[in-house]
Amino acid sequence: MNQNRSRDKRQTRDPEAIAFARLQRATANEFANTLWQMLRGRRWRRQNFRREYPIPPYTVDFRCVALKLIVEVDGEHHFTDEGKLHDQRRDTFLGSLGYDVLRIAGYDVTRDLSAVMAKIEAAIEAREDPSPPAPLP
């Protein structure tokens, strides 16, 4: 088992993180619930997403297991100066673990779900098929 996978397993065994993730699932907003219906059960490009997944010290909205892709549905507090700063720190931390973070504005989920799903599909494709290295001159 590689080191990152081992670290992921240890992180998710934190009882407080698991309890928080369960609470988040139970109290999810309309945006997250709508998106979950599209992503669950390998419905989108046969990728396995998990909902409200703990990666301490954070809990992410949706995590694609195989691709290390995180989809975050941002509510209004994410658009404040404080929220943007918090998200930037969080994304930097998650990036250091090898994750790509895709942020979706919550109102886009209800306003234009097909565009949201196109963004997610593009992010999946980018992680599935990394472009080959440029040829040497």
Legacy VTK file of the C-alpha trace (Angstrom):
# vtk DataFile Version 3.0
C-alpha trace
ASCII
DATASET POLYDATA
POINTS 137 float
0.000 0.000 0.000
1.492 3.347 -0.942
2.127 6.030 1.657
-0.648 8.425 0.535
-3.278 5.689 0.545
-2.179 4.639 4.019
-2.384 8.251 5.217
-5.923 8.592 3.753
-7.084 5.518 5.667
-5.663 6.811 8.959
-7.261 10.203 8.448
-10.748 8.807 7.915
-10.656 6.760 11.112
-10.909 9.880 13.270
-14.263 9.454 15.090
-14.829 13.215 15.337
-14.182 13.706 11.620
-16.562 10.860 10.782
-19.277 12.255 13.063
-18.890 15.703 11.485
-19.107 14.237 7.973
-22.296 12.368 8.910
-23.806 15.571 10.290
-22.896 17.408 7.082
-24.584 14.707 4.984
-27.714 14.871 7.121
-27.966 18.664 6.924
-26.797 19.191 3.336
-28.307 22.049 1.364
-30.310 21.770 -1.850
-27.236 22.388 -4.018
-25.229 19.525 -2.513
-28.204 17.150 -2.562
-28.902 17.872 -6.231
-25.290 17.353 -7.212
-25.073 14.162 -5.157
-27.977 12.663 -7.098
-25.940 13.174 -10.275
-22.643 11.805 -8.902
-23.669 8.907 -6.671
-23.482 5.258 -7.594
-20.853 5.740 -10.306
-23.442 7.538 -12.434
-20.983 10.027 -13.847
-18.355 8.465 -16.112
-18.322 5.419 -13.826
-16.288 7.294 -11.235
-16.793 6.553 -7.555
-17.555 9.742 -5.615
-17.919 9.906 -1.868
-19.985 12.562 -0.172
-18.791 14.684 2.772
-15.485 12.891 2.978
-13.136 13.687 5.886
-9.582 14.659 4.984
-8.593 16.145 8.348
-8.566 18.883 9.274
-11.212 19.349 6.554
-14.291 17.605 5.246
-14.764 17.892 1.488
-18.142 17.937 -0.259
-17.389 15.273 -2.891
-14.263 13.213 -3.456
-13.589 11.089 -6.515
-11.680 8.180 -5.072
-9.604 7.044 -8.050
-8.769 10.451 -9.485
-8.080 12.429 -6.297
-10.575 15.010 -7.512
-12.558 17.090 -5.051
-15.736 18.943 -5.985
-16.765 21.711 -3.603
-20.183 23.374 -3.770
-19.719 26.919 -2.519
-22.471 28.768 -0.703
-22.590 32.509 -0.124
-20.077 32.532 2.763
-17.381 31.329 0.333
-17.628 34.612 -1.568
-16.656 36.837 1.371
-13.039 37.941 1.806
-12.693 35.672 4.834
-14.274 32.743 2.997
-12.022 33.188 -0.029
-8.932 33.229 2.184
-10.063 30.085 4.019
-10.774 28.309 0.729
-7.373 29.302 -0.637
-5.588 27.817 2.395
-7.727 24.706 2.223
-7.142 24.213 -1.511
-3.382 24.642 -1.019
-3.400 21.991 1.713
-5.468 19.566 -0.358
-3.249 20.220 -3.376
-0.224 19.270 -1.292
-1.867 15.864 -0.846
-2.267 15.469 -4.606
-5.900 16.540 -4.946
-7.364 18.828 -7.586
-10.165 20.990 -6.197
-13.017 22.076 -8.447
-15.186 24.807 -6.954
-18.775 25.205 -8.098
-21.004 28.105 -7.042
-24.073 26.629 -5.367
-26.519 28.763 -7.308
-25.036 27.388 -10.567
-26.282 23.929 -9.567
-29.903 25.082 -9.684
-29.449 27.649 -12.447
-27.497 25.557 -14.997
-26.912 21.959 -13.896
-25.785 20.865 -17.358
-22.964 23.446 -17.327
-21.939 22.289 -13.846
-21.844 18.673 -14.994
-19.799 19.700 -18.056
-17.232 21.324 -15.721
-17.076 18.172 -13.618
-16.751 16.009 -16.726
-13.872 18.177 -17.992
-12.128 17.868 -14.624
-12.590 14.080 -14.689
-11.223 13.869 -18.220
-8.207 15.958 -17.256
-7.416 13.589 -14.387
-8.193 10.386 -16.351
-6.154 11.172 -19.438
-3.225 13.370 -18.613
-1.812 14.829 -21.769
1.376 13.203 -22.973
4.601 15.074 -22.442
5.567 17.482 -25.184
8.031 16.010 -27.656
11.618 17.081 -27.320
12.853 19.532 -29.944
LINES 1 138
137 0 1 2 3 4 5 6 7 8 9 10 11 12 13 14 15 16 17 18 19 20 21 22 23 24 25 26 27 28 29 30 31 32 33 34 35 36 37 38 39 40 41 42 43 44 45 46 47 48 49 50 51 52 53 54 55 56 57 58 59 60 61 62 63 64 65 66 67 68 69 70 71 72 73 74 75 76 77 78 79 80 81 82 83 84 85 86 87 88 89 90 91 92 93 94 95 96 97 98 99 100 101 102 103 104 105 106 107 108 109 110 111 112 113 114 115 116 117 118 119 120 121 122 123 124 125 126 127 128 129 130 131 132 133 134 135 136
